[in-house]
């Protein structure tokens, strides 16, 4: 009997070593708190809930402590575990192009086609990427890591994940979480910079209404967009190819079912898997480092630089534009590719100064150009550094 | 005038593109990468024997299977020996940018990678690699007399065009089944760290490329937009039976200002909105009618339950 009780005791003691309570460290609790904060932001503040809910909950999943030496195959970094299998889409970089397929199928490029000069704002805002790249180099990261961190300034989660999975896989969790966090915080980060860099007169500029765009132009856009950008930067092919393909599905008018699948069930499925696994990849043991903290700092800086460069570019651009063709610099912030949030910010800030001035459709131009621009920038970095 | 500008733009773009194009030479994915003729103290096979060897390299970023290919060797005209690389051995699949080593020991019964020929130590050795359709993929002549014992004749680096004698010196070493030149760092990264430690060069280059890409799109769609507007005006003139351009301009034919479109959209929205119940408490169920398609047919998606007997 005594032996049996000893057996039970040792069994229970063994079991205790497998529990989360036994294996927990303070880092786990920090990450769990961050996850809960993300869920709070999504539910209470409605900041990018589609992203923050999966990422936040993924953080909870990824930070349940367990005995890592037991070979339970439950952790995301344990080969063969379910989470690890789902994470392959991130590490091999095939989730982001599928997300781009969906984005292409849901994006209307009409605003850009009707006023193509807005594309240049999308290009100017990419300075955020390279500004952060230079600062990251200064802070001691190597060029590949600096490029992966800099891409946060593109404000494009899938692109950030795609590039970091190739250039700096060890920093991918921090980069992805940073990119998505700041995308969710666009309503907080951008307005003060926009107000700071513009005069009241500039904020009241009314832009010419966009012209109607024909079906032929809409069909031509993805085809020419693909050929022109990918002949220039073939390394951007996975992202740009899928983006323009998705857009052709939408605009061709004859593949409605495919377009609906791409912008509906497909992108939803991939968003769930991507968000959850990116969140789970923030396992405390891998995530809580000084580098992660630096990445968060650089991410914020890159957003600030991108927003400022977009706004300042419009101001400079206006110097050479005719009086009736001037651009409201409040749409400069939309050059970052956080679609459609940054365009919405242009509208909201613009409406504060003139409620009858509708900037949303104009801001969508640089906004979608930003998607193209950041994918091109990612392609360039990949081409140069890999 | 615009048509001419468009024409000139596209013609010059096409001309530029064609001029910058190079005619790619049909290069084989698998090449002979290194040959060692006289093996005394070099790499030994799994039987512990020192024999000459031929290394094949997969230059592509995809797996290539050598099964069914032929390795041929000749040291005199007319004495060509042909070795058929057997099928059914998974090891004949070479991973991307990896190597396969064939022993020139004349003992094919020892396994897939042991050939039926030996290399001549006194004469030139011609080595050819053929695909299963007997098409020559790559060939090399290993000159006699230049190779000493345990020295190999190899491409300077994997898959490169230049060959050299690997004499096991500091920079030229014999490398069976591995890279002909070992990289001791990341040259691209080193270049950036050396010449562009602050990142200005990368920023200027990359931003220029981003701008060029989007400027190209801008120019293209500016031209396409102008053509589209012209076409729309012409179609509107046809529809209204007007030939005078001035009259068409005055009547603003083909133009659809945003405010007009917005007014139409709002009117449509209101009209459609009035079809529905306003009261929150009333539930309206619309009958959805879908056209038949075999893809969505229930008959094809139903599973037959097992019959009870």
Interface residues (C-beta under 8 A of the other chain):
Chain A: X112 X113 X114 X116 X117 X119 X120 X122 X123 X126 X127 X129 X130 X131 X133 X134 X137 X138 X142 X143 X144 X146 X147 X209 X210 X211 X212 X213 X214 X216 X217 X220 X221 X224 X225 X228 X229 X231 X232 X233 X361 X369 X372 X373 X376 X377 X380 X381 X384 X385 X386
Chain B: X17 X188 X189 X192 X193 X196 X197 X198 X199 X200 X202 X203 X205 X206 X207 X209 X210 X211 X212 X213 X214 X215 X216 X217 X218 X220 X221 X222 X224 X225 X228 X229 X231 X232 X255 X256 X257 X258 X259 X261
